[in-house]
Amino acid sequence: MKFVLTLIAADGTALNAEMTETVRDALRTLGAETGSLDWLAADHACDIPFDDIAPDQADAAARGIIGDAAIDCIAQIAEGRRKALLLADMDSTMVTSETLDDLAAQTGLGEVIAEITARTMNGELDFADSVKERVMMLKGLSETALDAAFERIEISAGATTAVRTMKANGTHCLLISGGFTYFTSRIADKIGFHEQMANDFMIEDRKLTGGVSEPVLTKEVKLETLIARCREMGLTLAQSVCVGDGANDVPMLQAAGLGVAYRGKPSVKKEIPARLDHADLTGLLFAQGYRLDEFVD
């Protein structure tokens, strides 16, 4: 069938046969022809193939049935689900926090900077200006503070499995962030990305000068990088998957064959239909049709 709807439950939530059958019945009510249920992971992730209605109709119908249950749904074209290129954001996506906020927490400006970050990620402030403003507020901070901030970073649940599984199946994996290479280079190595791109702090005498190397990596650069990597690899945009949470990720999420908002900010959820609000980052794998027994830890 042309389309597929994937239901993915959060850890601790069971995806039962009654729920999946009710969702399938809802698609049929709209006029869809549906195929047999295909369980990618027992009680956790299931594909429902369908035809004759659009993905956004299937998505809306499924969400109406799911309600407040901790279950995500992603509807898409079935052909070419497994992607050859991954671009992933880092802060609040591959890692649980905003690393610039982690760094600011060592100063008396932690709450002030965190508020600016939150507004920026929701698209309320210009990204490049926001980065420069926040880093300037950290002027004079010792380089050792970077080490301390890195030690507190936590990898998001499912991130390592998602990247290593895709990498093992031939996907080129790029960590691309509006954050800083001090962190992205280490996180990329830890998780298993092929490469990384981010901004650079300007440092003199082992202290932050308050400057950022130009040009700042913005949403436009993320989109340009996605397009360039596809061209270099001989791929179409349809063969790419992108994941991120903030306004700085929206253009690349919209352009990718599969763009997924992971714990997306409110403004991002309005723009991106494919979302992981409940499941961890292994949801990226289920959305591409990977089965649990194919996962690489």
N, C-alpha and C positions, 0 to 999 in steps of 0.2 A: 504494500500500500504506500501511497505517496507521503503520508505524514505519520508522525508518532508523537504521542503524549507520554512523557515519563513522569511518574510519581515517585518521590524520594522522601522518605521519612527521616526525621531527626533521630539521633541516638536516644533510646529510651521511649520512643514512640513506635508502636506497631502499625505497619501498613497491612491491613487484613483484607481478605477476599471480599468481604461485604463492601468495604469502601471502594475498592477497585471496580467491582461490578456496578456499583451505584454510579460511579463516574462514567463508566462505559455506557450505561443506560441513558445518562444525560446527553452524551454525544449522539446517541441514536435518536433521541427525541428531537434533536436539532436537524436530523436528516442524514447523519453520518452513517457510513458503512464501517463497521469495526472488525478487526481481526482478533485472533486469540490473544489472551494475556500472555506476556512473556516476562517471567520473573528474573530479573538480573541479580537479585539477592533476596532470599526468602524473607518475607515479612518486612522488607526494607525498601526495595526499589523494583518498580514494575513498568514495563512498556505496554502501551495500548496503541496498536496501529489503527489508523483511520483514514478515510477518504471522504470527499464530497462536502466538507465544511473547511473553513479556513483555520489556521493555527490559533489566531486570536479568539475565534469563537470557541474552540476547544478549551483554550486556557481559561476563558471566562466561565465556561460551564463547570470546569473542574474546580475552580476556586469557589464557586457557589456551593458545591457539595462539601469541599474540604472545610470551609469556614475557618474556625480558630484552631483547628488541629495543626500540630507541628509537622506539616507535610508540604513539600514544595512540588510544583509542577512546571514542566518545561515542554512546550509544544513547538515542533519544528519539522522541516522537510527531512524525511528518513534517509534519503540517499546522501552519502558523503558525510555522515555524522561524525566519523572519526577524523580529527583534524591533524594537519601536518605541521602547523605552527601555533605555538602558544605565546601570547604576550600577557604577562601578569603584573599587576600593581603589587607593591610591597606593603606599605603601611595600612593597617586595618584590613588587609586582605591576606597576604601570605604570612604576615605576623599580626598579632592581636592588637597592637597599639600603634600610635603615631610616634615614630622614633624621635622626631624633633620635640614633641611634648615630653618624651622620656628624658631627653637631654635638658629641657627647660625645668624639669622637676627638681633639678639640683640647684636651682637658683630661686630667688624670691619671686620670680615672674612666671612660675609654672601655670597658675590658673589663668593669668592674662593671655599667655601664649596659646594655651589649650583652647580658649574661647575663640581666638582668631583662627586657629586651625579648624575648629568645628564650622565656623561660618564659611571658611574657604572651601572646605570639602562639600558643603551644601550649595556651592555656587554663588554665594552672596558677595564674595570679594574676588578681585583679580588675583589669579594664582601667583604669577611672577612677583607682583608687588608684595603680596602676602609673605612669600618666602623671604624676600629681601628684608622686609620689616622684622620678621621674627628672628632671623639670623643676626641682624644688627643689634637686637635686644640681648643677644648672647655674647656680644663683644667682650673679649678678655677672659672668657671661660677657658680653663686649662684643657689641653688635649687629653689629659687623663680622664676628664669627665666623659669623653667619648667612649673610653673603655668601660667605664662604670655603667653607662647607658646601655651599651651592647650586652653586657652581662645580664641585664634584666629583660631583654627581649624574649618573647615567647612565640614559637612557631604556631600558626593556626592549625587547628585539628584538621587532619586530612591533607594538608598542604604537601608534605613530603611524599606521601603515597601517590597523590595526584600527579605530581611532576615526574617522579621516578617511573610511574607506569606509562605515562605518555612518552617519556624519553626512551624507555625500553621498546616501545612500539614505533619508534622512528620519528616522533614529533620533535621539532626543534623548539627549545624552551628558552625564552628571554624574559628576565625580570627587568621591568622598566618602571622607574619611580621618579616622582618629583621630589623624593627625599635625597639622601646623600650617599655617595659611593663608599664612604667609610663603613656604612651599615650594609648597603646592598651587595657589596663584594663578598662580605662574610656570609650573609644570608644565602646568596646565590650558591656559594660553595657548599654550605651546610645542607641545603635542600636538594641540590643537584641540577640547577639550571646550567645550560650551555654558556650563557653570557648574561651580562647585566649592563644597564645604563641608568645613570642618575646624575645629580648635581654634585659639585665639589665645594666644600668649605675652603675659604682662604685662611691659611694658618701661617703665622710668623712667630718665631721664638716659642713654639709649642703652645700657642694660644690662638683662639679664634679672633680674626681681625674684625669680624662683623660683616665681611664681604662674602659674596657668592660668585663663583666663576660664571662668566657669561658664555653662551646664552643659557638662561634658565630653562630646564626641561619642563615644558608646558603640555597642555592637552593637544596642542597643534603638533608638537614634536612626537608625542605618542602616536598620533594618527599617521604622521609622515613616516615614522619608523615602521609601523604595520604595513603600510603600502610598499615601502622600499624593500622590506624583508620578503614580502610576497613576490615582488618583481625579481629579486636576486635569486630566489629559490625556484622560480618558475611556477609559482602557485597563483591561484585566484584568491580573492578575499574570502570566498566561500569556504576555502580550505583552512581557515584560521579560526582560532578560539581565543577570546580575550576575557579577562576577569578583573574586576576592580570594584571599588565602593564609592568613589567620590566623583564630584563634578569634573575633575581633571581627567577622568577616565571615559566620560560619556562618548566623545567622538569615536574613539577606537572601538568601544563596545557596540556602537551603532553600525560601524563599518564591517565588523568581523562577521564571518559566517555564523558563528555562535558567540554572542556577547552576553556575559553573565554578570549581573550585579550581585556581589557577595556582601550580605548585610548592608545593602546600599543605603546611602543617605536619602532622606525624603525626596529631594529634587531628582535624584538618580532613579528611584523607583518609578517616578512618573514617566521617565523616558525609555526605560529598559524593561521589556516584558519578561525576559528570562532571568529569574532571580533565585538565589539561594538564601532565603530568610531564616531557615531552620536547620537544614542539613549542613554537614561540614563540607570541606572542599573535595572530598571524594565524590560529591554530587557532580562535579565537572566530568568525572569518568562515567557515571551512570548516564548523564545527559548525552554522552557520545556512544552509548551502547556497550560500554565495557561491563563485563560480569565480575562479580566479586572474586571468583577464582582466578581472574586475570590480574588482580592487583599486585603491584610490586611494592613491598615495604622498604 
